[in-house]
Amino acid sequence: MVKTLVDRLLTTIPALIGVVVISFLLTRVLPGDTASYFAGPAATPQAIAEVRKQLGLDKSLPEQFLRYVGDLAHGHLGQSLTTGQSVVSDLASRLPASAELTLFGLFLALVIAIPLGVAAAVRQGSWIDHACRIIATAGVSLPVFFTGLILVYVFYFVLQWAPAPLGRLDVFASAPPTVTGFYLIDSLIAGDLETFRAALAQILVPGITLAIFSLAPIARITRASMLSVLSSEFVRTARASGLGPRTVIVTYALRNALLPVVTTLGMVFSFLLGANVLVEKVFAWPGVGSYAVEALIASDFAPVQGFVLAMAILYVALNLIIDLAYGLIDPRVRSSS
């Protein structure tokens, strides 16, 4: 297991280097002049040139890149010109909000998609199977921002079941003491059920928005994997041995069908990282996605580069966890590695 972990970590180094280089180059070719934006509309050319010199933008691209890499080596991601804070502190304060929303949406998707995919495979051709196909098609067809706006209109404006989509908590609730940065978990640790209910009410609609977007591929791959496993020899042998349908499906079929599902989670998580940016803007969620969009509009390079690097590290870390989970699901993978 340790050897597998080291091998996976070594393979991620080239990917992270590529992310650093590409994010640096892309931010330099974006339209807009950072110096002109922060100097103000009435600034003179001399003032703009002075701001450009202070930001180090008067240097050549190789010099700017070497300076950026040197800062990264010291754990410094630069200074955000829009907030006046370091990018590291901004990301540290906003990342728990994005992580909580993404994981909550992924959890809802798993709770719905895996049982739905299993039921669709077991009852192939039934109304459950058709419903699974319709839900999967709708999930991948509807843009995530459109789904979010529809849910806001229905649950907040029409039915008035959900609170105003304005952040992680309403104005009458206070944040719980920070332990994990996740309001749902921190409020339970503090025993504050009122804050827990307020945080759950705020995260429910954006979480459902992400769940609708992500449950489609999970449900489809679960159904396809279960159909393949249910037609295998060892499942027919288990049924012929007199085992009950529940034991055959849960103990034998589902466990062997989980490997493709776990693989799909890495892809779904990468989708959610992109969709999270739009959902955060729709629901005024104070996460890293909205932070990156605001910095992008202002041509603020450092937060955008920090956001891309943080998302790449999260993606690599999740895929590493998925690789290690293979050995827990299927011992043959652990023995071969």
TIDREN-95926 format. One record per residue (C-alpha): residue in three letters; x, z, y. Coordinates in nm, 2 decimals, padded with zeros to 4 digits. Example, Ala and Ser with C-alpha at 12.3 -4.5 7.8 and 13.67 -1.06 7.14 Angstrom:
<gupas>
@rest ALA, X 01.23, Z 00.78, Y -00.45
@rest SER, X 01.37, Z 00.71, Y -00.11
</gupas>
This chain:
<gupas>
@rest MET, X 00.00, Z 00.00, Y 00.00
@rest VAL, X 00.29, Z 00.08, Y 00.24
@rest LYS, X 00.46, Z -00.25, Y 00.16
@rest THR, X 00.13, Z -00.43, Y 00.23
@rest LEU, X 00.10, Z -00.25, Y 00.56
@rest VAL, X 00.45, Z -00.34, Y 00.67
@rest ASP, X 00.41, Z -00.70, Y 00.56
@rest ARG, X 00.09, Z -00.74, Y 00.76
@rest LEU, X 00.24, Z -00.58, Y 01.07
@rest LEU, X 00.54, Z -00.82, Y 01.06
@rest THR, X 00.30, Z -01.12, Y 01.04
@rest THR, X 00.12, Z -01.00, Y 01.35
@rest ILE, X 00.43, Z -01.01, Y 01.57
@rest PRO, X 00.43, Z -01.39, Y 01.63
@rest ALA, X 00.06, Z -01.38, Y 01.70
@rest LEU, X 00.10, Z -01.11, Y 01.97
@rest ILE, X 00.40, Z -01.30, Y 02.12
@rest GLY, X 00.18, Z -01.61, Y 02.14
@rest VAL, X -00.09, Z -01.42, Y 02.31
@rest VAL, X 00.15, Z -01.28, Y 02.57
@rest VAL, X 00.29, Z -01.63, Y 02.65
@rest ILE, X -00.05, Z -01.81, Y 02.65
@rest SER, X -00.23, Z -01.55, Y 02.86
@rest PHE, X 00.05, Z -01.55, Y 03.12
@rest LEU, X 00.05, Z -01.93, Y 03.15
@rest LEU, X -00.33, Z -01.96, Y 03.16
@rest THR, X -00.36, Z -01.71, Y 03.45
@rest ARG, X -00.11, Z -01.91, Y 03.65
@rest VAL, X -00.31, Z -02.24, Y 03.62
@rest LEU, X -00.64, Z -02.09, Y 03.71
@rest PRO, X -00.80, Z -02.22, Y 04.03
@rest GLY, X -00.77, Z -02.00, Y 04.34
@rest ASP, X -00.48, Z -01.83, Y 04.52
@rest THR, X -00.44, Z -01.46, Y 04.47
@rest ALA, X -00.24, Z -01.41, Y 04.79
@rest SER, X -00.50, Z -01.59, Y 05.00
@rest TYR, X -00.79, Z -01.39, Y 04.84
@rest PHE, X -00.63, Z -01.05, Y 04.91
@rest ALA, X -00.49, Z -01.15, Y 05.25
@rest GLY, X -00.84, Z -01.22, Y 05.37
@rest PRO, X -01.02, Z -01.52, Y 05.51
@rest ALA, X -00.87, Z -01.47, Y 05.86
@rest ALA, X -00.51, Z -01.43, Y 05.74
@rest THR, X -00.24, Z -01.65, Y 05.89
@rest PRO, X -00.01, Z -01.86, Y 05.67
@rest GLN, X 00.27, Z -01.60, Y 05.75
@rest ALA, X 00.05, Z -01.32, Y 05.63
@rest ILE, X -00.04, Z -01.50, Y 05.31
@rest ALA, X 00.33, Z -01.58, Y 05.25
@rest GLU, X 00.41, Z -01.21, Y 05.30
@rest VAL, X 00.14, Z -01.10, Y 05.05
@rest ARG, X 00.26, Z -01.36, Y 04.80
@rest LYS, X 00.61, Z -01.22, Y 04.83
@rest GLN, X 00.49, Z -00.86, Y 04.78
@rest LEU, X 00.31, Z -00.97, Y 04.46
@rest GLY, X 00.61, Z -01.16, Y 04.33
@rest LEU, X 00.43, Z -01.49, Y 04.33
@rest ASP, X 00.70, Z -01.66, Y 04.53
@rest LYS, X 00.93, Z -01.64, Y 04.23
@rest SER, X 00.95, Z -01.92, Y 03.97
@rest LEU, X 00.74, Z -01.90, Y 03.65
@rest PRO, X 01.04, Z -01.80, Y 03.43
@rest GLU, X 01.13, Z -01.52, Y 03.67
@rest GLN, X 00.77, Z -01.40, Y 03.68
@rest PHE, X 00.75, Z -01.42, Y 03.30
@rest LEU, X 01.07, Z -01.22, Y 03.25
@rest ARG, X 00.94, Z -00.96, Y 03.49
@rest TYR, X 00.61, Z -00.94, Y 03.31
@rest VAL, X 00.78, Z -00.90, Y 02.97
@rest GLY, X 01.01, Z -00.63, Y 03.11
@rest ASP, X 00.70, Z -00.44, Y 03.23
@rest LEU, X 00.54, Z -00.48, Y 02.89
@rest ALA, X 00.85, Z -00.34, Y 02.73
@rest HIS, X 00.81, Z -00.02, Y 02.94
@rest GLY, X 00.43, Z 00.00, Y 02.87
@rest HIS, X 00.33, Z -00.12, Y 03.21
@rest LEU, X 00.06, Z -00.39, Y 03.23
@rest GLY, X 00.08, Z -00.42, Y 03.61
@rest GLN, X -00.14, Z -00.31, Y 03.90
@rest SER, X -00.50, Z -00.41, Y 03.95
@rest LEU, X -00.54, Z -00.54, Y 04.31
@rest THR, X -00.92, Z -00.50, Y 04.29
@rest THR, X -00.93, Z -00.13, Y 04.19
@rest GLY, X -00.59, Z -00.02, Y 04.32
@rest GLN, X -00.52, Z 00.15, Y 03.98
@rest SER, X -00.28, Z 00.06, Y 03.70
@rest VAL, X -00.42, Z -00.17, Y 03.44
@rest VAL, X -00.34, Z 00.07, Y 03.17
@rest SER, X -00.55, Z 00.35, Y 03.33
@rest ASP, X -00.83, Z 00.10, Y 03.40
@rest LEU, X -00.84, Z -00.02, Y 03.04
@rest ALA, X -00.81, Z 00.34, Y 02.90
@rest SER, X -01.12, Z 00.44, Y 03.10
@rest ARG, X -01.32, Z 00.14, Y 03.02
@rest LEU, X -01.22, Z 00.05, Y 02.66
@rest PRO, X -01.42, Z 00.34, Y 02.50
@rest ALA, X -01.74, Z 00.20, Y 02.66
@rest SER, X -01.68, Z -00.15, Y 02.52
@rest ALA, X -01.57, Z -00.02, Y 02.18
@rest GLU, X -01.88, Z 00.20, Y 02.15
@rest LEU, X -02.11, Z -00.09, Y 02.24
@rest THR, X -01.93, Z -00.33, Y 02.00
@rest LEU, X -01.92, Z -00.09, Y 01.71
@rest PHE, X -02.28, Z 00.01, Y 01.76
@rest GLY, X -02.40, Z -00.35, Y 01.76
@rest LEU, X -02.18, Z -00.42, Y 01.45
@rest PHE, X -02.33, Z -00.11, Y 01.28
@rest LEU, X -02.68, Z -00.22, Y 01.35
@rest ALA, X -02.60, Z -00.57, Y 01.22
@rest LEU, X -02.45, Z -00.44, Y 00.89
@rest VAL, X -02.75, Z -00.20, Y 00.84
@rest ILE, X -02.99, Z -00.50, Y 00.87
@rest ALA, X -02.79, Z -00.80, Y 00.74
@rest ILE, X -02.65, Z -00.66, Y 00.41
@rest PRO, X -02.98, Z -00.54, Y 00.27
@rest LEU, X -03.15, Z -00.85, Y 00.40
@rest GLY, X -02.89, Z -01.08, Y 00.24
@rest VAL, X -02.91, Z -00.89, Y -00.09
@rest ALA, X -03.29, Z -00.90, Y -00.10
@rest ALA, X -03.28, Z -01.28, Y -00.02
@rest ALA, X -03.04, Z -01.34, Y -00.31
@rest VAL, X -03.23, Z -01.13, Y -00.56
@rest ARG, X -03.57, Z -01.29, Y -00.46
@rest GLN, X -03.45, Z -01.64, Y -00.40
@rest GLY, X -03.73, Z -01.86, Y -00.27
@rest SER, X -03.95, Z -01.57, Y -00.16
@rest TRP, X -04.07, Z -01.49, Y 00.19
@rest ILE, X -03.78, Z -01.26, Y 00.23
@rest ASP, X -03.54, Z -01.54, Y 00.15
@rest HIS, X -03.72, Z -01.76, Y 00.41
@rest ALA, X -03.71, Z -01.48, Y 00.66
@rest CYS, X -03.34, Z -01.44, Y 00.61
@rest ARG, X -03.28, Z -01.80, Y 00.68
@rest ILE, X -03.50, Z -01.80, Y 01.00
@rest ILE, X -03.33, Z -01.49, Y 01.13
@rest ALA, X -02.98, Z -01.63, Y 01.06
@rest THR, X -03.07, Z -01.96, Y 01.23
@rest ALA, X -03.22, Z -01.78, Y 01.53
@rest GLY, X -02.92, Z -01.55, Y 01.56
@rest VAL, X -02.66, Z -01.83, Y 01.58
@rest SER, X -02.88, Z -02.06, Y 01.80
@rest LEU, X -02.98, Z -01.82, Y 02.08
@rest PRO, X -02.71, Z -01.76, Y 02.35
@rest VAL, X -02.63, Z -01.39, Y 02.36
@rest PHE, X -02.70, Z -01.36, Y 02.74
@rest PHE, X -03.04, Z -01.53, Y 02.69
@rest THR, X -03.13, Z -01.28, Y 02.41
@rest GLY, X -03.02, Z -00.99, Y 02.63
@rest LEU, X -03.23, Z -01.11, Y 02.93
@rest ILE, X -03.54, Z -01.16, Y 02.70
@rest LEU, X -03.50, Z -00.81, Y 02.55
@rest VAL, X -03.46, Z -00.66, Y 02.90
@rest TYR, X -03.78, Z -00.84, Y 03.01
@rest VAL, X -03.98, Z -00.73, Y 02.71
@rest PHE, X -03.86, Z -00.37, Y 02.66
@rest TYR, X -03.79, Z -00.27, Y 03.02
@rest PHE, X -04.02, Z -00.48, Y 03.24
@rest VAL, X -04.32, Z -00.55, Y 03.02
@rest LEU, X -04.34, Z -00.26, Y 02.77
@rest GLN, X -04.13, Z -00.01, Y 02.98
@rest TRP, X -03.99, Z 00.14, Y 02.66
@rest ALA, X -03.62, Z 00.11, Y 02.76
@rest PRO, X -03.45, Z 00.26, Y 03.07
@rest ALA, X -03.31, Z 00.04, Y 03.34
@rest PRO, X -03.01, Z -00.16, Y 03.22
@rest LEU, X -02.77, Z 00.00, Y 03.45
@rest GLY, X -02.47, Z 00.14, Y 03.26
@rest ARG, X -02.41, Z 00.39, Y 02.99
@rest LEU, X -02.63, Z 00.67, Y 03.13
@rest ASP, X -02.91, Z 00.69, Y 03.38
@rest VAL, X -02.87, Z 00.86, Y 03.72
@rest PHE, X -03.02, Z 01.19, Y 03.60
@rest ALA, X -02.78, Z 01.24, Y 03.31
@rest SER, X -02.42, Z 01.35, Y 03.32
@rest ALA, X -02.14, Z 01.24, Y 03.09
@rest PRO, X -02.05, Z 01.47, Y 02.81
@rest PRO, X -01.70, Z 01.63, Y 02.79
@rest THR, X -01.46, Z 01.36, Y 02.68
@rest VAL, X -01.33, Z 01.39, Y 02.32
@rest THR, X -01.35, Z 01.04, Y 02.18
@rest GLY, X -01.48, Z 00.85, Y 02.48
@rest PHE, X -01.79, Z 00.76, Y 02.29
@rest TYR, X -02.09, Z 00.92, Y 02.46
@rest LEU, X -02.30, Z 00.93, Y 02.14
@rest ILE, X -02.03, Z 01.11, Y 01.95
@rest ASP, X -01.91, Z 01.33, Y 02.23
@rest SER, X -02.26, Z 01.45, Y 02.31
@rest LEU, X -02.32, Z 01.55, Y 01.95
@rest ILE, X -01.99, Z 01.73, Y 01.94
@rest ALA, X -02.09, Z 01.92, Y 02.26
@rest GLY, X -02.44, Z 01.99, Y 02.10
@rest ASP, X -02.60, Z 01.82, Y 02.40
@rest LEU, X -02.90, Z 01.64, Y 02.25
@rest GLU, X -03.05, Z 01.55, Y 02.59
@rest THR, X -02.74, Z 01.35, Y 02.68
@rest PHE, X -02.73, Z 01.20, Y 02.33
@rest ARG, X -03.09, Z 01.07, Y 02.37
@rest ALA, X -03.01, Z 00.93, Y 02.71
@rest ALA, X -02.70, Z 00.76, Y 02.58
@rest LEU, X -02.88, Z 00.62, Y 02.28
@rest ALA, X -03.16, Z 00.49, Y 02.50
@rest GLN, X -02.91, Z 00.31, Y 02.72
@rest ILE, X -02.71, Z 00.15, Y 02.44
@rest LEU, X -03.00, Z 00.06, Y 02.21
@rest VAL, X -03.11, Z -00.27, Y 02.38
@rest PRO, X -02.75, Z -00.41, Y 02.44
@rest GLY, X -02.66, Z -00.30, Y 02.09
@rest ILE, X -02.96, Z -00.49, Y 01.95
@rest THR, X -02.85, Z -00.79, Y 02.15
@rest LEU, X -02.51, Z -00.79, Y 01.99
@rest ALA, X -02.66, Z -00.71, Y 01.65
@rest ILE, X -02.89, Z -01.02, Y 01.66
@rest PHE, X -02.59, Z -01.23, Y 01.75
@rest SER, X -02.37, Z -01.09, Y 01.47
@rest LEU, X -02.61, Z -01.04, Y 01.18
@rest ALA, X -02.66, Z -01.41, Y 01.12
@rest PRO, X -02.32, Z -01.48, Y 00.96
@rest ILE, X -02.32, Z -01.15, Y 00.78
@rest ALA, X -02.66, Z -01.21, Y 00.63
@rest ARG, X -02.58, Z -01.57, Y 00.52
@rest ILE, X -02.25, Z -01.48, Y 00.36
@rest THR, X -02.40, Z -01.18, Y 00.18
@rest ARG, X -02.68, Z -01.40, Y 00.04
@rest ALA, X -02.44, Z -01.67, Y -00.07
@rest SER, X -02.19, Z -01.42, Y -00.22
@rest MET, X -02.47, Z -01.23, Y -00.41
@rest LEU, X -02.61, Z -01.56, Y -00.55
@rest SER, X -02.26, Z -01.65, Y -00.68
@rest VAL, X -02.21, Z -01.30, Y -00.84
@rest LEU, X -02.56, Z -01.28, Y -00.99
@rest SER, X -02.50, Z -01.60, Y -01.18
@rest SER, X -02.17, Z -01.47, Y -01.33
@rest GLU, X -02.11, Z -01.37, Y -01.69
@rest PHE, X -02.05, Z -01.00, Y -01.64
@rest VAL, X -02.38, Z -00.96, Y -01.46
@rest ARG, X -02.57, Z -01.13, Y -01.74
@rest THR, X -02.38, Z -00.90, Y -01.98
@rest ALA, X -02.48, Z -00.59, Y -01.78
@rest ARG, X -02.84, Z -00.70, Y -01.79
@rest ALA, X -02.83, Z -00.78, Y -02.16
@rest SER, X -02.68, Z -00.43, Y -02.22
@rest GLY, X -03.01, Z -00.28, Y -02.10
@rest LEU, X -02.90, Z -00.16, Y -01.76
@rest GLY, X -03.16, Z -00.12, Y -01.49
@rest PRO, X -03.20, Z -00.38, Y -01.21
@rest ARG, X -03.09, Z -00.13, Y -00.95
@rest THR, X -02.77, Z -00.05, Y -01.14
@rest VAL, X -02.69, Z -00.41, Y -01.20
@rest ILE, X -02.74, Z -00.51, Y -00.83
@rest VAL, X -02.58, Z -00.22, Y -00.66
@rest THR, X -02.30, Z -00.11, Y -00.90
@rest TYR, X -02.20, Z -00.44, Y -01.04
@rest ALA, X -02.31, Z -00.73, Y -00.82
@rest LEU, X -02.29, Z -00.59, Y -00.47
@rest ARG, X -01.94, Z -00.44, Y -00.50
@rest ASN, X -01.80, Z -00.77, Y -00.62
@rest ALA, X -01.99, Z -00.96, Y -00.35
@rest LEU, X -01.85, Z -00.74, Y -00.07
@rest LEU, X -01.50, Z -00.91, Y -00.04
@rest PRO, X -01.64, Z -01.22, Y 00.14
@rest VAL, X -01.85, Z -01.00, Y 00.35
@rest VAL, X -01.56, Z -00.78, Y 00.46
@rest THR, X -01.36, Z -01.10, Y 00.54
@rest THR, X -01.65, Z -01.22, Y 00.76
@rest LEU, X -01.64, Z -00.89, Y 00.95
@rest GLY, X -01.31, Z -00.99, Y 01.11
@rest MET, X -01.46, Z -01.32, Y 01.23
@rest VAL, X -01.77, Z -01.15, Y 01.35
@rest PHE, X -01.57, Z -00.89, Y 01.54
@rest SER, X -01.38, Z -01.16, Y 01.72
@rest PHE, X -01.72, Z -01.32, Y 01.81
@rest LEU, X -01.84, Z -00.99, Y 01.95
@rest LEU, X -01.53, Z -00.94, Y 02.16
@rest GLY, X -01.63, Z -01.27, Y 02.34
@rest ALA, X -02.00, Z -01.19, Y 02.35
@rest ASN, X -01.94, Z -00.84, Y 02.48
@rest VAL, X -01.82, Z -00.99, Y 02.81
@rest LEU, X -02.16, Z -01.15, Y 02.87
@rest VAL, X -02.36, Z -00.85, Y 02.74
@rest GLU, X -02.17, Z -00.61, Y 02.97
@rest LYS, X -02.26, Z -00.83, Y 03.27
@rest VAL, X -02.63, Z -00.85, Y 03.18
@rest PHE, X -02.66, Z -00.47, Y 03.12
@rest ALA, X -02.41, Z -00.36, Y 03.39
@rest TRP, X -02.21, Z -00.19, Y 03.12
@rest PRO, X -01.88, Z -00.05, Y 03.26
@rest GLY, X -01.65, Z -00.19, Y 02.99
@rest VAL, X -01.34, Z -00.40, Y 02.98
@rest GLY, X -01.54, Z -00.72, Y 02.97
@rest SER, X -01.70, Z -00.68, Y 03.31
@rest TYR, X -01.37, Z -00.55, Y 03.44
@rest ALA, X -01.20, Z -00.87, Y 03.33
@rest VAL, X -01.47, Z -01.09, Y 03.48
@rest GLU, X -01.45, Z -00.92, Y 03.81
@rest ALA, X -01.07, Z -00.96, Y 03.81
@rest LEU, X -01.10, Z -01.32, Y 03.71
@rest ILE, X -01.33, Z -01.39, Y 04.00
@rest ALA, X -01.08, Z -01.23, Y 04.23
@rest SER, X -00.78, Z -01.42, Y 04.08
@rest ASP, X -00.63, Z -01.08, Y 03.99
@rest PHE, X -00.38, Z -01.18, Y 03.71
@rest ALA, X -00.28, Z -00.84, Y 03.58
@rest PRO, X -00.62, Z -00.71, Y 03.46
@rest VAL, X -00.70, Z -01.04, Y 03.29
@rest GLN, X -00.36, Z -01.04, Y 03.10
@rest GLY, X -00.41, Z -00.68, Y 03.01
@rest PHE, X -00.76, Z -00.75, Y 02.88
@rest VAL, X -00.65, Z -01.05, Y 02.67
@rest LEU, X -00.36, Z -00.84, Y 02.52
@rest ALA, X -00.58, Z -00.54, Y 02.45
@rest MET, X -00.84, Z -00.76, Y 02.27
@rest ALA, X -00.57, Z -00.93, Y 02.07
@rest ILE, X -00.43, Z -00.59, Y 01.96
@rest LEU, X -00.79, Z -00.48, Y 01.86
@rest TYR, X -00.84, Z -00.80, Y 01.66
@rest VAL, X -00.51, Z -00.76, Y 01.48
@rest ALA, X -00.58, Z -00.39, Y 01.41
@rest LEU, X -00.92, Z -00.47, Y 01.26
@rest ASN, X -00.79, Z -00.74, Y 01.04
@rest LEU, X -00.52, Z -00.51, Y 00.92
@rest ILE, X -00.79, Z -00.25, Y 00.83
@rest ILE, X -00.99, Z -00.52, Y 00.65
@rest ASP, X -00.68, Z -00.63, Y 00.45
@rest LEU, X -00.63, Z -00.26, Y 00.34
@rest ALA, X -01.00, Z -00.23, Y 00.26
@rest TYR, X -00.97, Z -00.51, Y 00.00
@rest GLY, X -00.77, Z -00.28, Y -00.22
@rest LEU, X -01.04, Z -00.01, Y -00.20
@rest ILE, X -01.32, Z -00.25, Y -00.29
@rest ASP, X -01.13, Z -00.45, Y -00.56
@rest PRO, X -00.85, Z -00.27, Y -00.74
@rest ARG, X -00.72, Z -00.61, Y -00.85
@rest VAL, X -00.62, Z -00.69, Y -00.50
@rest ARG, X -00.43, Z -00.36, Y -00.47
@rest SER, X -00.24, Z -00.41, Y -00.79
@rest SER, X -00.14, Z -00.77, Y -00.70
@rest SER, X -00.01, Z -00.67, Y -00.36
</gupas>
